[in-house]
Amino acid sequence: GAVVSQHPSRVICKSGTSVKIECRSLDFQATTMFWYRQFPKKSLMLMATSNEGSKATYEQGVEKDKFLINHASLTLSTLTVTSAHPEDSSFYICSAILNGLVSTDTQYFGPGTRLTVL
Amino acid sequence: AQSVTQPDIHITVSEGASLELRCNYSYGATPYLFWYVQSPGQGLQLLLKYFSGDTLVQGIKGFEAEFKRSQSSFNLRKPSVHWSDAAEYFCAVFYNQGGKLIFGQGTELSVKP
């Protein structure tokens, strides 16, 4: 089956620093990837939709200058949390779809990255 | 506004007992509906999905779900729960106008011996 990996799985950083999270589709090409944020005991909230070779589409309320998304290849999307603050601490999850049909395609999810900002 | 509600935050069932996880949605058009399972250290995995046709959908791991338009529900069921089913379960609806999945808040399932 389609596998999506994330790296790192866990990261701790100091307030004010930037952190990069990678999302890779290991055995398929993903024209579209998604970045979610999950708070404890809460639902997944879509942050942005990332399309290869173009600018990401951010959800309302998500600061695009703070959460930089780059989808430079068909197998890699990165999320960079810039000038991280403790309130950015969360569980970040990416997903990817195979066939570019956002509505009906199964989203394949990565295992998530736990970010803790001190 | 489009929304997905999972009324039960946490459910505990005995191994071998039947299971039903509830999901209600608010959406004007015909919905695309999904159930995902999240286990610690693993990504969300699709259990089943409904787009059209037969309202009773079979999924992986012995799960099934039934779409009831009149009740705006898509409840997940399993006749006999195994200890390995303990996980977090999410119902999701594809919001066509927004082009995105909307997730419920999840139901944590615990299985007791």
Boltz contact constraints between the chains, C-beta under 6 A:
constraints:
  - contact:
      token1: [A, 43]
      token2: [B, 103]
      max_distance: 6.0
  - contact:
      token1: [A, 43]
      token2: [B, 105]
      max_distance: 6.0
  - contact:
      token1: [A, 44]
      token2: [B, 103]
      max_distance: 6.0
  - contact:
      token1: [A, 46]
      token2: [B, 100]
      max_distance: 6.0
  - contact:
      token1: [A, 102]
      token2: [B, 99]
      max_distance: 6.0
  - contact:
      token1: [A, 103]
      token2: [B, 32]
      max_distance: 6.0
  - contact:
      token1: [A, 103]
      token2: [B, 94]
      max_distance: 6.0
  - contact:
      token1: [A, 106]
      token2: [B, 46]
      max_distance: 6.0
  - contact:
      token1: [A, 109]
      token2: [B, 43]
      max_distance: 6.0
  - contact:
      token1: [A, 109]
      token2: [B, 44]
      max_distance: 6.0
  - contact:
      token1: [A, 110]
      token2: [B, 43]
      max_distance: 6.0
  - contact:
      token1: [A, 111]
      token2: [B, 42]
      max_distance: 6.0
  - contact:
      token1: [A, 111]
      token2: [B, 43]
      max_distance: 6.0
